[in-house]
Amino acid sequence: MASFTASRTRRLAGARFELTSRRRVLSGLAAVAVALLLLVSTGAVLRFIVASMAPAAELAALRLENTKLRQDAERARIELKVERATRSEQDRQVVELNERVNQLTTELSFYESHGGNAGKGN
């Protein structure tokens, strides 16, 4: 048993004096590096999510505005159709009234040429 004790003591005596072992320091640095990497990647993911949500909100607002503009355009088209129909009807009435004026002018000329004062007074 003496040889066992002697070799153990020799190993203890031959080791360098360190406050912490090198492995412990390296594992600690690795843990810090992993934690830092996780923190950076989490930040990057959160920024990506926020950045992707901003265009979605802007897109929704643009779609709403587009819908309103389409409704306004449709309303303007309907008003234009009504205006054109009204204008067409008024043009038709003007033509009819002009024809009636020409007819009455012709009749008046006829009566004036054939009797002159027949319709005037007693």
C-alpha positions as CSV (number, residue, x, y, z in Angstrom):
1,M,0.0,0.0,0.0
2,A,3.0,2.2,0.4
3,S,3.6,2.4,-3.3
4,F,-0.1,3.5,-3.8
5,T,0.2,6.2,-1.3
6,A,3.6,7.4,-2.6
7,S,2.3,7.7,-6.2
8,R,-0.7,9.5,-5.1
9,T,1.3,11.9,-3.1
10,R,3.8,12.4,-5.9
11,R,0.9,13.3,-8.3
12,L,-0.4,15.8,-5.8
13,A,3.0,17.3,-5.2
14,G,3.9,17.4,-8.9
15,A,0.7,19.3,-9.9
16,R,0.8,23.1,-10.5
17,F,-0.9,25.3,-8.0
18,E,-4.0,26.9,-9.7
19,L,-6.9,28.7,-8.1
20,T,-9.2,27.1,-10.7
21,S,-8.6,24.3,-13.1
22,R,-8.1,25.1,-16.8
23,R,-11.0,23.0,-17.7
24,R,-13.3,24.8,-15.4
25,V,-12.3,28.2,-17.0
26,L,-12.8,26.9,-20.5
27,S,-16.2,25.4,-19.7
28,G,-17.2,28.7,-18.1
29,L,-16.1,30.6,-21.2
30,A,-17.9,28.2,-23.4
31,A,-21.1,28.7,-21.3
32,V,-20.8,32.5,-21.5
33,A,-20.2,32.2,-25.3
34,V,-23.3,30.0,-25.7
35,A,-25.4,32.4,-23.6
36,L,-24.1,35.4,-25.6
37,L,-24.9,33.6,-28.9
38,L,-28.4,32.7,-27.7
39,L,-29.0,36.3,-26.6
40,V,-27.8,37.7,-30.0
41,S,-29.8,35.2,-32.0
42,T,-32.9,35.9,-29.9
43,G,-32.5,39.6,-30.5
44,A,-32.1,39.0,-34.2
45,V,-35.2,36.9,-34.3
46,L,-37.2,39.5,-32.4
47,R,-36.1,42.2,-34.8
48,F,-37.0,40.1,-37.7
49,I,-40.5,39.5,-36.3
50,V,-41.0,43.2,-35.5
51,A,-39.7,44.2,-39.0
52,S,-42.0,41.7,-40.7
53,M,-45.0,42.9,-38.7
54,A,-44.5,46.6,-39.6
55,P,-45.0,45.9,-43.4
56,A,-48.0,43.8,-42.6
57,A,-49.7,46.7,-40.7
58,E,-48.7,49.1,-43.5
59,L,-50.1,46.6,-46.1
60,A,-53.4,46.4,-44.2
61,A,-53.7,50.2,-44.2
62,L,-52.9,50.3,-47.9
63,R,-55.5,47.7,-48.6
64,L,-58.1,49.6,-46.7
65,E,-57.3,52.8,-48.5
66,N,-57.4,50.9,-51.8
67,T,-60.8,49.5,-51.0
68,K,-62.1,53.0,-50.2
69,L,-60.6,54.4,-53.4
70,R,-62.2,51.6,-55.4
71,Q,-65.6,52.4,-53.8
72,D,-65.1,56.1,-54.6
73,A,-64.2,55.3,-58.2
74,E,-67.3,53.0,-58.5
75,R,-69.5,55.8,-57.1
76,A,-68.0,58.3,-59.6
77,R,-68.6,55.8,-62.5
78,I,-72.2,55.5,-61.4
79,E,-72.6,59.3,-61.2
80,L,-71.0,59.6,-64.6
81,K,-73.5,57.1,-66.1
82,V,-76.4,59.0,-64.5
83,E,-75.1,62.3,-65.7
84,R,-74.6,60.9,-69.3
85,A,-78.1,59.4,-69.3
86,T,-79.6,62.7,-68.0
87,R,-77.6,64.7,-70.6
88,S,-78.8,62.4,-73.3
89,E,-82.4,62.7,-72.2
90,Q,-82.1,66.5,-72.1
91,D,-80.6,66.6,-75.6
92,R,-83.5,64.5,-76.8
93,Q,-86.0,66.9,-75.2
94,V,-84.2,69.9,-76.7
95,V,-84.4,68.3,-80.2
96,E,-88.2,67.6,-79.7
97,L,-88.8,71.2,-78.4
98,N,-86.9,72.7,-81.3
99,E,-88.9,70.7,-83.7
100,R,-92.1,71.8,-81.9
101,V,-90.9,75.5,-82.1
102,N,-90.2,75.1,-85.8
103,Q,-93.7,73.6,-86.3
104,L,-95.4,76.3,-84.4
105,T,-93.4,79.0,-86.2
106,T,-94.5,77.5,-89.5
107,E,-98.1,77.4,-88.4
108,L,-97.9,81.0,-87.1
109,S,-96.4,82.2,-90.4
110,F,-99.2,80.4,-92.3
111,Y,-101.9,82.0,-90.2
112,E,-100.3,85.4,-90.5
113,S,-100.0,85.1,-94.3
114,H,-103.7,84.0,-94.7
115,G,-105.6,86.1,-92.5
116,G,-103.3,88.4,-90.7
117,N,-105.6,89.7,-88.0
118,A,-108.1,86.9,-87.8
119,G,-107.0,85.9,-84.4
120,K,-106.7,89.5,-83.1
121,G,-109.5,91.1,-81.3
122,N,-113.1,91.5,-81.7
